[in-house]
């Protein structure tokens, strides 16, 4: 595939991956979400009053999950433009 992809297309895919992770990083997020759910369901609130976070179960330290982060309208615009370019728009 790399032999047929242009430099621009590769850059766009890299930008998209930074916005919407896929592959192993995404699989790690899914596994961490399930592990967090199970750990919190079985957590003794007297011994550990604070609930676990998904980040506590991420295997890759640099792949942190940001939940509920607010985006500016400029960030939203950039995300939409990146998705549009990927779909040929």
PDB file of N, CA, C and O in Angstrom:
ATOM      1  N   UNK A   1       0.811  -1.180   0.000  1.00  0.00           N
ATOM      2  CA  UNK A   1       0.000   0.000   0.000  1.00  0.00           C
ATOM      3  C   UNK A   1       0.866   1.261   0.000  1.00  0.00           C
ATOM      4  O   UNK A   1       0.533   2.234  -0.675  1.00  0.00           O
ATOM      5  N   UNK A   2       1.968   1.255   0.744  1.00  0.00           N
ATOM      6  CA  UNK A   2       2.829   2.434   0.788  1.00  0.00           C
ATOM      7  C   UNK A   2       3.429   2.752  -0.574  1.00  0.00           C
ATOM      8  O   UNK A   2       3.787   3.900  -0.836  1.00  0.00           O
ATOM      9  N   UNK A   3       3.544   1.754  -1.445  1.00  0.00           N
ATOM     10  CA  UNK A   3       4.092   1.994  -2.777  1.00  0.00           C
ATOM     11  C   UNK A   3       3.108   2.773  -3.649  1.00  0.00           C
ATOM     12  O   UNK A   3       3.523   3.427  -4.607  1.00  0.00           O
ATOM     13  N   UNK A   4       1.821   2.714  -3.336  1.00  0.00           N
ATOM     14  CA  UNK A   4       0.803   3.366  -4.163  1.00  0.00           C
ATOM     15  C   UNK A   4       0.262   4.651  -3.554  1.00  0.00           C
ATOM     16  O   UNK A   4      -0.465   5.380  -4.228  1.00  0.00           O
ATOM     17  N   UNK A   5       0.590   4.949  -2.314  1.00  0.00           N
ATOM     18  CA  UNK A   5       0.016   6.108  -1.637  1.00  0.00           C
ATOM     19  C   UNK A   5       0.929   7.330  -1.841  1.00  0.00           C
ATOM     20  O   UNK A   5       2.154   7.216  -1.824  1.00  0.00           O
ATOM     21  N   UNK A   6       0.309   8.483  -2.031  1.00  0.00           N
ATOM     22  CA  UNK A   6       1.096   9.696  -2.203  1.00  0.00           C
ATOM     23  C   UNK A   6       1.517  10.244  -0.840  1.00  0.00           C
ATOM     24  O   UNK A   6       0.975   9.861   0.197  1.00  0.00           O
ATOM     25  N   UNK A   7       2.484  11.138  -0.871  1.00  0.00           N
ATOM     26  CA  UNK A   7       2.942  11.770   0.359  1.00  0.00           C
ATOM     27  C   UNK A   7       1.809  12.537   1.027  1.00  0.00           C
ATOM     28  O   UNK A   7       1.681  12.524   2.251  1.00  0.00           O
ATOM     29  N   UNK A   8       0.993  13.202   0.227  1.00  0.00           N
ATOM     30  CA  UNK A   8      -0.136  13.963   0.770  1.00  0.00           C
ATOM     31  C   UNK A   8      -1.149  13.031   1.444  1.00  0.00           C
ATOM     32  O   UNK A   8      -1.639  13.323   2.535  1.00  0.00           O
ATOM     33  N   UNK A   9      -1.454  11.918   0.791  1.00  0.00           N
ATOM     34  CA  UNK A   9      -2.399  10.961   1.371  1.00  0.00           C
ATOM     35  C   UNK A   9      -1.863  10.397   2.682  1.00  0.00           C
ATOM     36  O   UNK A   9      -2.611  10.249   3.648  1.00  0.00           O
ATOM     37  N   UNK A  10      -0.579  10.085   2.718  1.00  0.00           N
ATOM     38  CA  UNK A  10       0.034   9.566   3.942  1.00  0.00           C
ATOM     39  C   UNK A  10      -0.058  10.601   5.061  1.00  0.00           C
ATOM     40  O   UNK A  10      -0.378  10.263   6.201  1.00  0.00           O
ATOM     41  N   UNK A  11       0.221  11.852   4.736  1.00  0.00           N
ATOM     42  CA  UNK A  11       0.124  12.926   5.732  1.00  0.00           C
ATOM     43  C   UNK A  11      -1.299  13.067   6.255  1.00  0.00           C
ATOM     44  O   UNK A  11      -1.513  13.266   7.451  1.00  0.00           O
ATOM     45  N   UNK A  12      -2.275  12.962   5.345  1.00  0.00           N
ATOM     46  CA  UNK A  12      -3.673  13.072   5.760  1.00  0.00           C
ATOM     47  C   UNK A  12      -4.081  11.908   6.661  1.00  0.00           C
ATOM     48  O   UNK A  12      -4.807  12.096   7.637  1.00  0.00           O
ATOM     49  N   UNK A  13      -3.608  10.699   6.329  1.00  0.00           N
ATOM     50  CA  UNK A  13      -3.910   9.546   7.183  1.00  0.00           C
ATOM     51  C   UNK A  13      -3.253   9.692   8.555  1.00  0.00           C
ATOM     52  O   UNK A  13      -3.834   9.302   9.568  1.00  0.00           O
ATOM     53  N   UNK A  14      -2.051  10.249   8.589  1.00  0.00           N
ATOM     54  CA  UNK A  14      -1.371  10.460   9.861  1.00  0.00           C
ATOM     55  C   UNK A  14      -2.127  11.491  10.701  1.00  0.00           C
ATOM     56  O   UNK A  14      -2.247  11.342  11.917  1.00  0.00           O
ATOM     57  N   UNK A  15      -2.632  12.533  10.046  1.00  0.00           N
ATOM     58  CA  UNK A  15      -3.418  13.546  10.760  1.00  0.00           C
ATOM     59  C   UNK A  15      -4.708  12.930  11.279  1.00  0.00           C
ATOM     60  O   UNK A  15      -5.122  13.202  12.406  1.00  0.00           O
ATOM     61  N   UNK A  16      -5.337  12.107  10.465  1.00  0.00           N
ATOM     62  CA  UNK A  16      -6.581  11.445  10.880  1.00  0.00           C
ATOM     63  C   UNK A  16      -6.320  10.519  12.070  1.00  0.00           C
ATOM     64  O   UNK A  16      -7.110  10.487  13.014  1.00  0.00           O
ATOM     65  N   UNK A  17      -5.228   9.772  12.031  1.00  0.00           N
ATOM     66  CA  UNK A  17      -4.901   8.852  13.127  1.00  0.00           C
ATOM     67  C   UNK A  17      -4.649   9.612  14.423  1.00  0.00           C
ATOM     68  O   UNK A  17      -4.934   9.105  15.508  1.00  0.00           O
ATOM     69  N   UNK A  18      -4.116  10.826  14.312  1.00  0.00           N
ATOM     70  CA  UNK A  18      -3.902  11.632  15.515  1.00  0.00           C
ATOM     71  C   UNK A  18      -5.236  12.090  16.109  1.00  0.00           C
ATOM     72  O   UNK A  18      -5.365  12.227  17.325  1.00  0.00           O
ATOM     73  N   UNK A  19      -6.225  12.326  15.245  1.00  0.00           N
ATOM     74  CA  UNK A  19      -7.547  12.766  15.708  1.00  0.00           C
ATOM     75  C   UNK A  19      -8.416  11.596  16.161  1.00  0.00           C
ATOM     76  O   UNK A  19      -9.085  11.672  17.191  1.00  0.00           O
ATOM     77  N   UNK A  20      -8.400  10.528  15.393  1.00  0.00           N
ATOM     78  CA  UNK A  20      -9.235   9.351  15.654  1.00  0.00           C
ATOM     79  C   UNK A  20      -8.353   8.102  15.617  1.00  0.00           C
ATOM     80  O   UNK A  20      -8.175   7.507  14.554  1.00  0.00           O
ATOM     81  N   UNK A  21      -7.805   7.703  16.751  1.00  0.00           N
ATOM     82  CA  UNK A  21      -6.882   6.558  16.753  1.00  0.00           C
ATOM     83  C   UNK A  21      -7.537   5.276  16.222  1.00  0.00           C
ATOM     84  O   UNK A  21      -8.719   5.022  16.449  1.00  0.00           O
ATOM     85  N   UNK A  22      -6.748   4.495  15.522  1.00  0.00           N
ATOM     86  CA  UNK A  22      -7.204   3.184  15.053  1.00  0.00           C
ATOM     87  C   UNK A  22      -6.040   2.213  15.175  1.00  0.00           C
ATOM     88  O   UNK A  22      -4.932   2.623  15.522  1.00  0.00           O
ATOM     89  N   UNK A  23      -6.264   0.969  14.904  1.00  0.00           N
ATOM     90  CA  UNK A  23      -5.205  -0.030  15.011  1.00  0.00           C
ATOM     91  C   UNK A  23      -4.971  -0.430  16.453  1.00  0.00           C
ATOM     92  O   UNK A  23      -5.910  -0.512  17.244  1.00  0.00           O
ATOM     93  N   UNK A  24      -3.717  -0.677  16.794  1.00  0.00           N
ATOM     94  CA  UNK A  24      -3.365  -1.168  18.128  1.00  0.00           C
ATOM     95  C   UNK A  24      -3.701  -0.169  19.225  1.00  0.00           C
ATOM     96  O   UNK A  24      -4.116  -0.567  20.314  1.00  0.00           O
ATOM     97  N   UNK A  25      -3.529   1.113  18.958  1.00  0.00           N
ATOM     98  CA  UNK A  25      -3.855   2.122  19.974  1.00  0.00           C
ATOM     99  C   UNK A  25      -5.346   2.080  20.304  1.00  0.00           C
ATOM    100  O   UNK A  25      -5.734   2.185  21.468  1.00  0.00           O
ATOM    101  N   UNK A  26      -6.165   1.930  19.285  1.00  0.00           N
ATOM    102  CA  UNK A  26      -7.619   1.856  19.496  1.00  0.00           C
ATOM    103  C   UNK A  26      -7.987   0.570  20.226  1.00  0.00           C
ATOM    104  O   UNK A  26      -8.844   0.582  21.110  1.00  0.00           O
ATOM    105  N   UNK A  27      -7.354  -0.526  19.868  1.00  0.00           N
ATOM    106  CA  UNK A  27      -7.610  -1.798  20.546  1.00  0.00           C
ATOM    107  C   UNK A  27      -7.218  -1.704  22.016  1.00  0.00           C
ATOM    108  O   UNK A  27      -7.896  -2.262  22.879  1.00  0.00           O
ATOM    109  N   UNK A  28      -6.122  -0.997  22.301  1.00  0.00           N
ATOM    110  CA  UNK A  28      -5.686  -0.801  23.677  1.00  0.00           C
ATOM    111  C   UNK A  28      -6.737  -0.013  24.458  1.00  0.00           C
ATOM    112  O   UNK A  28      -7.010  -0.323  25.618  1.00  0.00           O
ATOM    113  N   UNK A  29      -7.326   1.002  23.828  1.00  0.00           N
ATOM    114  CA  UNK A  29      -8.371   1.791  24.491  1.00  0.00           C
ATOM    115  C   UNK A  29      -9.590   0.928  24.830  1.00  0.00           C
ATOM    116  O   UNK A  29     -10.158   1.034  25.917  1.00  0.00           O
ATOM    117  N   UNK A  30      -9.980   0.072  23.882  1.00  0.00           N
ATOM    118  CA  UNK A  30     -11.136  -0.798  24.138  1.00  0.00           C
ATOM    119  C   UNK A  30     -10.862  -1.747  25.294  1.00  0.00           C
ATOM    120  O   UNK A  30     -11.707  -1.919  26.172  1.00  0.00           O
ATOM    121  N   UNK A  31      -9.685  -2.363  25.300  1.00  0.00           N
ATOM    122  CA  UNK A  31      -9.330  -3.291  26.381  1.00  0.00           C
ATOM    123  C   UNK A  31      -9.247  -2.565  27.717  1.00  0.00           C
ATOM    124  O   UNK A  31      -9.688  -3.091  28.739  1.00  0.00           O
ATOM    125  N   UNK A  32      -8.681  -1.355  27.713  1.00  0.00           N
ATOM    126  CA  UNK A  32      -8.569  -0.576  28.947  1.00  0.00           C
ATOM    127  C   UNK A  32      -9.947  -0.182  29.474  1.00  0.00           C
ATOM    128  O   UNK A  32     -10.157  -0.148  30.687  1.00  0.00           O
ATOM    129  N   UNK A  33     -10.874   0.113  28.587  1.00  0.00           N
ATOM    130  CA  UNK A  33     -12.237   0.479  28.995  1.00  0.00           C
ATOM    131  C   UNK A  33     -12.906  -0.693  29.710  1.00  0.00           C
ATOM    132  O   UNK A  33     -13.543  -0.509  30.747  1.00  0.00           O
ATOM    133  N   UNK A  34     -12.762  -1.884  29.163  1.00  0.00           N
ATOM    134  CA  UNK A  34     -13.370  -3.070  29.780  1.00  0.00           C
ATOM    135  C   UNK A  34     -12.702  -3.383  31.121  1.00  0.00           C
ATOM    136  O   UNK A  34     -13.380  -3.689  32.101  1.00  0.00           O
ATOM    137  N   UNK A  35     -11.372  -3.303  31.157  1.00  0.00           N
ATOM    138  CA  UNK A  35     -10.649  -3.570  32.411  1.00  0.00           C
ATOM    139  C   UNK A  35     -11.053  -2.557  33.483  1.00  0.00           C
ATOM    140  O   UNK A  35     -11.216  -2.923  34.647  1.00  0.00           O
ATOM    141  N   UNK A  36     -11.213  -1.307  33.108  1.00  0.00           N
ATOM    142  CA  UNK A  36     -11.616  -0.260  34.052  1.00  0.00           C
ATOM    143  C   UNK A  36     -13.018  -0.530  34.590  1.00  0.00           C
ATOM    144  O   UNK A  36     -13.273  -0.382  35.786  1.00  0.00           O
ATOM    145  N   UNK A  37     -13.907  -0.919  33.712  1.00  0.00           N
ATOM    146  CA  UNK A  37     -15.276  -1.235  34.118  1.00  0.00           C
ATOM    147  C   UNK A  37     -15.298  -2.379  35.129  1.00  0.00           C
ATOM    148  O   UNK A  37     -15.985  -2.294  36.147  1.00  0.00           O
ATOM    149  N   UNK A  38     -14.558  -3.435  34.855  1.00  0.00           N
ATOM    150  CA  UNK A  38     -14.516  -4.588  35.756  1.00  0.00           C
ATOM    151  C   UNK A  38     -13.872  -4.213  37.093  1.00  0.00           C
ATOM    152  O   UNK A  38     -14.358  -4.601  38.155  1.00  0.00           O
ATOM    153  N   UNK A  39     -12.782  -3.459  37.029  1.00  0.00           N
ATOM    154  CA  UNK A  39     -12.098  -3.058  38.262  1.00  0.00           C
ATOM    155  C   UNK A  39     -12.994  -2.177  39.132  1.00  0.00           C
ATOM    156  O   UNK A  39     -13.028  -2.347  40.351  1.00  0.00           O
ATOM    157  N   UNK A  40     -13.709  -1.250  38.529  1.00  0.00           N
ATOM    158  CA  UNK A  40     -14.594  -0.372  39.305  1.00  0.00           C
ATOM    159  C   UNK A  40     -15.809  -1.119  39.850  1.00  0.00           C
ATOM    160  O   UNK A  40     -16.307  -0.802  40.930  1.00  0.00           O
ATOM    161  N   UNK A  41     -16.276  -2.101  39.105  1.00  0.00           N
ATOM    162  CA  UNK A  41     -17.419  -2.887  39.590  1.00  0.00           C
ATOM    163  C   UNK A  41     -17.038  -3.722  40.805  1.00  0.00           C
ATOM    164  O   UNK A  41     -17.889  -4.024  41.642  1.00  0.00           O
ATOM    165  N   UNK A  42     -15.762  -4.099  40.907  1.00  0.00           N
ATOM    166  CA  UNK A  42     -15.289  -4.932  42.013  1.00  0.00           C
ATOM    167  C   UNK A  42     -14.451  -4.170  43.036  1.00  0.00           C
ATOM    168  O   UNK A  42     -13.861  -4.782  43.926  1.00  0.00           O
ATOM    169  N   UNK A  43     -14.392  -2.859  42.923  1.00  0.00           N
ATOM    170  CA  UNK A  43     -13.571  -2.020  43.808  1.00  0.00           C
ATOM    171  C   UNK A  43     -14.232  -1.886  45.170  1.00  0.00           C
ATOM    172  O   UNK A  43     -15.443  -1.688  45.269  1.00  0.00           O
ATOM    173  N   UNK A  44     -13.426  -1.996  46.214  1.00  0.00           N
ATOM    174  CA  UNK A  44     -13.903  -1.751  47.575  1.00  0.00           C
ATOM    175  C   UNK A  44     -13.760  -0.251  47.842  1.00  0.00           C
ATOM    176  O   UNK A  44     -12.639   0.237  47.982  1.00  0.00           O
ATOM    177  N   UNK A  45     -14.869   0.488  47.917  1.00  0.00           N
ATOM    178  CA  UNK A  45     -14.777   1.943  48.080  1.00  0.00           C
ATOM    179  C   UNK A  45     -14.130   2.379  49.390  1.00  0.00           C
ATOM    180  O   UNK A  45     -13.671   3.516  49.508  1.00  0.00           O
ATOM    181  N   UNK A  46     -14.089   1.483  50.376  1.00  0.00           N
ATOM    182  CA  UNK A  46     -13.427   1.830  51.647  1.00  0.00           C
ATOM    183  C   UNK A  46     -11.908   1.788  51.485  1.00  0.00           C
ATOM    184  O   UNK A  46     -11.198   2.622  52.046  1.00  0.00           O
ATOM    185  N   UNK A  47     -11.410   0.813  50.714  1.00  0.00           N
ATOM    186  CA  UNK A  47      -9.975   0.682  50.502  1.00  0.00           C
ATOM    187  C   UNK A  47      -9.479   1.621  49.396  1.00  0.00           C
ATOM    188  O   UNK A  47      -8.365   2.142  49.462  1.00  0.00           O
ATOM    189  N   UNK A  48     -10.305   1.821  48.405  1.00  0.00           N
ATOM    190  CA  UNK A  48      -9.941   2.705  47.290  1.00  0.00           C
ATOM    191  C   UNK A  48     -11.133   3.602  46.973  1.00  0.00           C
ATOM    192  O   UNK A  48     -11.963   3.261  46.130  1.00  0.00           O
ATOM    193  N   UNK A  49     -11.218   4.752  47.648  1.00  0.00           N
ATOM    194  CA  UNK A  49     -12.385   5.621  47.465  1.00  0.00           C
ATOM    195  C   UNK A  49     -12.480   6.228  46.063  1.00  0.00           C
ATOM    196  O   UNK A  49     -13.584   6.464  45.571  1.00  0.00           O
ATOM    197  N   UNK A  50     -11.349   6.481  45.419  1.00  0.00           N
ATOM    198  CA  UNK A  50     -11.379   7.057  44.075  1.00  0.00           C
ATOM    199  C   UNK A  50     -11.534   5.946  43.041  1.00  0.00           C
ATOM    200  O   UNK A  50     -10.825   4.943  43.111  1.00  0.00           O
ATOM    201  N   UNK A  51     -12.441   6.103  42.087  1.00  0.00           N
ATOM    202  CA  UNK A  51     -12.585   5.074  41.051  1.00  0.00           C
ATOM    203  C   UNK A  51     -11.370   5.025  40.128  1.00  0.00           C
ATOM    204  O   UNK A  51     -10.644   6.008  39.976  1.00  0.00           O
ATOM    205  N   UNK A  52     -11.169   3.876  39.525  1.00  0.00           N
ATOM    206  CA  UNK A  52     -10.104   3.732  38.536  1.00  0.00           C
ATOM    207  C   UNK A  52     -10.464   4.562  37.311  1.00  0.00           C
ATOM    208  O   UNK A  52     -11.632   4.857  37.061  1.00  0.00           O
ATOM    209  N   UNK A  53      -9.438   4.931  36.556  1.00  0.00           N
ATOM    210  CA  UNK A  53      -9.621   5.647  35.297  1.00  0.00           C
ATOM    211  C   UNK A  53      -9.129   4.755  34.166  1.00  0.00           C
ATOM    212  O   UNK A  53      -8.317   3.855  34.381  1.00  0.00           O
ATOM    213  N   UNK A  54      -9.622   5.009  32.972  1.00  0.00           N
ATOM    214  CA  UNK A  54      -9.191   4.222  31.817  1.00  0.00           C
ATOM    215  C   UNK A  54      -7.679   4.303  31.649  1.00  0.00           C
ATOM    216  O   UNK A  54      -7.035   3.312  31.303  1.00  0.00           O
ATOM    217  N   UNK A  55      -7.113   5.484  31.893  1.00  0.00           N
ATOM    218  CA  UNK A  55      -5.660   5.650  31.760  1.00  0.00           C
ATOM    219  C   UNK A  55      -4.879   4.702  32.656  1.00  0.00           C
ATOM    220  O   UNK A  55      -3.737   4.360  32.349  1.00  0.00           O
ATOM    221  N   UNK A  56      -5.479   4.276  33.757  1.00  0.00           N
ATOM    222  CA  UNK A  56      -4.792   3.343  34.655  1.00  0.00           C
ATOM    223  C   UNK A  56      -4.537   1.992  33.994  1.00  0.00           C
ATOM    224  O   UNK A  56      -3.698   1.223  34.461  1.00  0.00           O
ATOM    225  N   UNK A  57      -5.252   1.701  32.918  1.00  0.00           N
ATOM    226  CA  UNK A  57      -5.167   0.397  32.276  1.00  0.00           C
ATOM    227  C   UNK A  57      -4.606   0.452  30.859  1.00  0.00           C
ATOM    228  O   UNK A  57      -4.588  -0.556  30.153  1.00  0.00           O
ATOM    229  N   UNK A  58      -4.154   1.618  30.449  1.00  0.00           N
ATOM    230  CA  UNK A  58      -3.580   1.749  29.110  1.00  0.00           C
ATOM    231  C   UNK A  58      -2.190   1.119  29.092  1.00  0.00           C
ATOM    232  O   UNK A  58      -1.367   1.394  29.965  1.00  0.00           O
ATOM    233  N   UNK A  59      -1.936   0.280  28.103  1.00  0.00           N
ATOM    234  CA  UNK A  59      -0.630  -0.367  27.987  1.00  0.00           C
ATOM    235  C   UNK A  59       0.419   0.587  27.456  1.00  0.00           C
ATOM    236  O   UNK A  59       1.574   0.545  27.880  1.00  0.00           O
ATOM    237  N   UNK A  60       0.028   1.443  26.538  1.00  0.00           N
ATOM    238  CA  UNK A  60       0.956   2.395  25.925  1.00  0.00           C
ATOM    239  C   UNK A  60       0.837   3.709  26.682  1.00  0.00           C
ATOM    240  O   UNK A  60      -0.202   4.368  26.632  1.00  0.00           O
ATOM    241  N   UNK A  61       1.901   4.091  27.382  1.00  0.00           N
ATOM    242  CA  UNK A  61       1.866   5.262  28.250  1.00  0.00           C
ATOM    243  C   UNK A  61       1.564   6.562  27.545  1.00  0.00           C
ATOM    244  O   UNK A  61       0.998   7.472  28.150  1.00  0.00           O
ATOM    245  N   UNK A  62       1.935   6.673  26.253  1.00  0.00           N
ATOM    246  CA  UNK A  62       1.723   7.934  25.559  1.00  0.00           C
ATOM    247  C   UNK A  62       0.356   8.005  24.891  1.00  0.00           C
ATOM    248  O   UNK A  62       0.043   9.010  24.253  1.00  0.00           O
ATOM    249  N   UNK A  63      -0.454   6.981  25.018  1.00  0.00           N
ATOM    250  CA  UNK A  63      -1.780   6.951  24.382  1.00  0.00           C
ATOM    251  C   UNK A  63      -2.858   7.197  25.422  1.00  0.00           C
ATOM    252  O   UNK A  63      -3.636   6.299  25.741  1.00  0.00           O
ATOM    253  N   UNK A  64      -2.903   8.388  25.939  1.00  0.00           N
ATOM    254  CA  UNK A  64      -3.877   8.727  26.974  1.00  0.00           C
ATOM    255  C   UNK A  64      -5.234   9.054  26.356  1.00  0.00           C
ATOM    256  O   UNK A  64      -5.313   9.595  25.253  1.00  0.00           O
ATOM    257  N   UNK A  65      -6.278   8.726  27.070  1.00  0.00           N
ATOM    258  CA  UNK A  65      -7.636   8.977  26.614  1.00  0.00           C
ATOM    259  C   UNK A  65      -8.139  10.247  27.267  1.00  0.00           C
ATOM    260  O   UNK A  65      -8.069  10.396  28.487  1.00  0.00           O
ATOM    261  N   UNK A  66      -8.641  11.156  26.462  1.00  0.00           N
ATOM    262  CA  UNK A  66      -9.239  12.372  26.998  1.00  0.00           C
ATOM    263  C   UNK A  66     -10.743  12.288  26.785  1.00  0.00           C
ATOM    264  O   UNK A  66     -11.227  12.362  25.656  1.00  0.00           O
ATOM    265  N   UNK A  67     -11.461  12.136  27.862  1.00  0.00           N
ATOM    266  CA  UNK A  67     -12.912  12.046  27.792  1.00  0.00           C
ATOM    267  C   UNK A  67     -13.507  13.403  28.133  1.00  0.00           C
ATOM    268  O   UNK A  67     -13.095  14.053  29.093  1.00  0.00           O
ATOM    269  N   UNK A  68     -14.467  13.815  27.346  1.00  0.00           N
ATOM    270  CA  UNK A  68     -15.191  15.037  27.644  1.00  0.00           C
ATOM    271  C   UNK A  68     -14.386  16.304  27.413  1.00  0.00           C
ATOM    272  O   UNK A  68     -14.765  17.368  27.903  1.00  0.00           O
ATOM    273  N   UNK A  69     -13.284  16.214  26.677  1.00  0.00           N
ATOM    274  CA  UNK A  69     -12.490  17.405  26.408  1.00  0.00           C
ATOM    275  C   UNK A  69     -13.250  18.314  25.456  1.00  0.00           C
ATOM    276  O   UNK A  69     -13.794  17.852  24.452  1.00  0.00           O
ATOM    277  N   UNK A  70     -13.289  19.579  25.762  1.00  0.00           N
ATOM    278  CA  UNK A  70     -13.989  20.549  24.925  1.00  0.00           C
ATOM    279  C   UNK A  70     -13.097  20.938  23.759  1.00  0.00           C
ATOM    280  O   UNK A  70     -11.892  21.136  23.918  1.00  0.00           O
ATOM    281  N   UNK A  71     -13.702  21.042  22.594  1.00  0.00           N
ATOM    282  CA  UNK A  71     -12.985  21.473  21.410  1.00  0.00           C
ATOM    283  C   UNK A  71     -13.436  22.887  21.048  1.00  0.00           C
ATOM    284  O   UNK A  71     -14.599  23.255  21.212  1.00  0.00           O
ATOM    285  N   UNK A  72     -12.487  23.653  20.557  1.00  0.00           N
ATOM    286  CA  UNK A  72     -12.856  24.960  20.040  1.00  0.00           C
ATOM    287  C   UNK A  72     -13.486  24.763  18.671  1.00  0.00           C
ATOM    288  O   UNK A  72     -13.392  23.684  18.086  1.00  0.00           O
ATOM    289  N   UNK A  73     -14.117  25.792  18.170  1.00  0.00           N
ATOM    290  CA  UNK A  73     -14.716  25.668  16.838  1.00  0.00           C
ATOM    291  C   UNK A  73     -13.633  25.487  15.786  1.00  0.00           C
ATOM    292  O   UNK A  73     -13.873  24.865  14.750  1.00  0.00           O
ATOM    293  N   UNK A  74     -12.449  26.020  16.039  1.00  0.00           N
ATOM    294  CA  UNK A  74     -11.346  25.849  15.085  1.00  0.00           C
ATOM    295  C   UNK A  74     -10.872  24.389  15.047  1.00  0.00           C
ATOM    296  O   UNK A  74     -10.590  23.849  13.977  1.00  0.00           O
ATOM    297  N   UNK A  75     -10.790  23.758  16.224  1.00  0.00           N
ATOM    298  CA  UNK A  75     -10.409  22.344  16.277  1.00  0.00           C
ATOM    299  C   UNK A  75     -11.454  21.476  15.590  1.00  0.00           C
ATOM    300  O   UNK A  75     -11.111  20.527  14.885  1.00  0.00           O
ATOM    301  N   UNK A  76     -12.713  21.794  15.790  1.00  0.00           N
ATOM    302  CA  UNK A  76     -13.780  21.045  15.126  1.00  0.00           C
ATOM    303  C   UNK A  76     -13.706  21.223  13.617  1.00  0.00           C
ATOM    304  O   UNK A  76     -13.887  20.266  12.864  1.00  0.00           O
ATOM    305  N   UNK A  77     -13.438  22.456  13.173  1.00  0.00           N
ATOM    306  CA  UNK A  77     -13.312  22.727  11.741  1.00  0.00           C
ATOM    307  C   UNK A  77     -12.160  21.927  11.144  1.00  0.00           C
ATOM    308  O   UNK A  77     -12.311  21.329  10.079  1.00  0.00           O
ATOM    309  N   UNK A  78     -11.003  21.908  11.821  1.00  0.00           N
ATOM    310  CA  UNK A  78      -9.847  21.163  11.329  1.00  0.00           C
ATOM    311  C   UNK A  78     -10.145  19.665  11.226  1.00  0.00           C
ATOM    312  O   UNK A  78      -9.741  19.006  10.268  1.00  0.00           O
ATOM    313  N   UNK A  79     -10.849  19.145  12.214  1.00  0.00           N
ATOM    314  CA  UNK A  79     -11.212  17.724  12.206  1.00  0.00           C
ATOM    315  C   UNK A  79     -12.123  17.409  11.014  1.00  0.00           C
ATOM    316  O   UNK A  79     -11.933  16.406  10.326  1.00  0.00           O
ATOM    317  N   UNK A  80     -13.098  18.265  10.782  1.00  0.00           N
ATOM    318  CA  UNK A  80     -14.013  18.050   9.660  1.00  0.00           C
ATOM    319  C   UNK A  80     -13.274  18.182   8.310  1.00  0.00           C
ATOM    320  O   UNK A  80     -13.540  17.419   7.382  1.00  0.00           O
ATOM    321  N   UNK A  81     -12.371  19.126   8.210  1.00  0.00           N
ATOM    322  CA  UNK A  81     -11.613  19.286   6.975  1.00  0.00           C
ATOM    323  C   UNK A  81     -10.726  18.060   6.718  1.00  0.00           C
ATOM    324  O   UNK A  81     -10.615  17.606   5.579  1.00  0.00           O
ATOM    325  N   UNK A  82     -10.103  17.532   7.756  1.00  0.00           N
ATOM    326  CA  UNK A  82      -9.278  16.329   7.612  1.00  0.00           C
ATOM    327  C   UNK A  82     -10.119  15.141   7.158  1.00  0.00           C
ATOM    328  O   UNK A  82      -9.704  14.379   6.285  1.00  0.00           O
ATOM    329  N   UNK A  83     -11.291  14.987   7.748  1.00  0.00           N
ATOM    330  CA  UNK A  83     -12.175  13.889   7.343  1.00  0.00           C
ATOM    331  C   UNK A  83     -12.651  14.075   5.902  1.00  0.00           C
ATOM    332  O   UNK A  83     -12.756  13.110   5.145  1.00  0.00           O
ATOM    333  N   UNK A  84     -12.935  15.315   5.534  1.00  0.00           N
ATOM    334  CA  UNK A  84     -13.368  15.601   4.167  1.00  0.00           C
ATOM    335  C   UNK A  84     -12.271  15.262   3.162  1.00  0.00           C
ATOM    336  O   UNK A  84     -12.547  14.669   2.118  1.00  0.00           O
ATOM    337  N   UNK A  85     -11.030  15.634   3.469  1.00  0.00           N
ATOM    338  CA  UNK A  85      -9.921  15.333   2.568  1.00  0.00           C
ATOM    339  C   UNK A  85      -9.732  13.827   2.428  1.00  0.00           C
ATOM    340  O   UNK A  85      -9.446  13.333   1.338  1.00  0.00           O
ATOM    341  N   UNK A  86      -9.889  13.109   3.516  1.00  0.00           N
ATOM    342  CA  UNK A  86      -9.718  11.645   3.460  1.00  0.00           C
ATOM    343  C   UNK A  86     -10.784  10.983   2.603  1.00  0.00           C
ATOM    344  O   UNK A  86     -10.536   9.959   1.968  1.00  0.00           O
ATOM    345  N   UNK A  87     -11.974  11.577   2.590  1.00  0.00           N
ATOM    346  CA  UNK A  87     -13.056  10.979   1.804  1.00  0.00           C
ATOM    347  C   UNK A  87     -13.074  11.506   0.369  1.00  0.00           C
ATOM    348  O   UNK A  87     -14.002  11.221  -0.388  1.00  0.00           O
ATOM    349  N   UNK A  88     -12.053  12.272  -0.002  1.00  0.00           N
ATOM    350  CA  UNK A  88     -11.945  12.742  -1.378  1.00  0.00           C
ATOM    351  C   UNK A  88     -12.579  14.096  -1.612  1.00  0.00           C
ATOM    352  O   UNK A  88     -12.668  14.545  -2.755  1.00  0.00           O
ATOM    353  N   UNK A  89     -13.028  14.768  -0.539  1.00  0.00           N
ATOM    354  CA  UNK A  89     -13.699  16.068  -0.686  1.00  0.00           C
ATOM    355  C   UNK A  89     -12.750  17.217  -0.760  1.00  0.00           C
ATOM    356  O   UNK A  89     -13.178  18.364  -0.883  1.00  0.00           O
TER     357      UNK A  89
END
